[in-house]
Amino acid sequence: MVVKKLIVDEFNDIFDTNTMNFREFPSVFDQIRAITSKIIAEAPERFKEGNLLEQQLSELIKNGIKHGNKCDPEKKIKIWYSFKKRVRFIVEDEGEGFQNLDNWNEYFKKRQTALYNQDFDNFLQLAAYKGPTSDENDGGNSLIAALEYWNGGMIYSKKRNKVGVIRWYTGGSEIQVF
Amino acid sequence: MDLDFRKKPGNGVTIVDVNGDLDLYNAPKFKQAIFDIVDTGAKKVILNMRQVTYIDSSGLGAIIKNLQHIKAAGGDMTLLELQDSPRKVFELSNIISLFKLHEDETAAVNSFN
């Protein structure tokens, strides 16, 4: 059984913002999908995969606005993005950071173990689990999907208030036709 | 987002036609609506997802909570015509194995027998 985990690496190249575009927005909950749409509108169609790219970026922005900045419009959500050959985002909030990251890794390990053992009652309980900072309306599954979707990495800064992600579409190589 | 409820005569199955995005804005209302029909006696529920093209983690969370609630009441829930993008989100979240999926309404209704 292989279980992925969230990692912290302050000095990872994933946080190199050189050549990336940048936008920032006030942290207004009602604007999460609108902000997402503005960024995704600049993405090439081949990266969108239906609305999957939009959905995954929306989760990162929601985490920053809701959990990081507590929907305080005075606090900004900062987004760096690049669509050159692959999709790269860096999303930073002004909050205290994802302090439950290690606990989340433990939770995910338990959940994957229940699935591996086909213990579906336990798995359903774990799938419905909410973290200590989640409210009744949080899904609890966004990070699990993100770990799968961001196939080039999903890495947090040391303070854990900034996350960098990459999705490759070519396995890292491009095909040359002669 | 709109919800239409259809009761199939005879076998006690309730079909819920979901129209619109199951996202962070609509999920709370959606979850409560399903809780309400379960609390008033619906035990066999089909979620018709044909008109849902966008779902996020809040929508997934609502569906999981609904499944838990129905199972606790001694019932079950199936999903009908899950579309490509939402299906991918279910798969990425590793929860697709929790659900019975159907592409045909008659087969979904008969699955409760």
Interface residues (C-beta under 8 A of the other chain):
Chain A: D30 I32 R33 E49 G50 N51 L52 E54 Q55 S58 E59 K62 R111 Q112 L115 F120 F123 L124 Q125 A127 A128 E136 N137 D138 G139 G140 N141 S142 I144 A145 E148 Y149
Chain B: D23 L24 Y25 A27 P28 T53 Y54 I55 D56 S57 S58 G59 L60 G61 A62 I64 K65 L67 Q68 K71 D84 S85 K88 V89 L92 S93 N94 I95 S97 L98
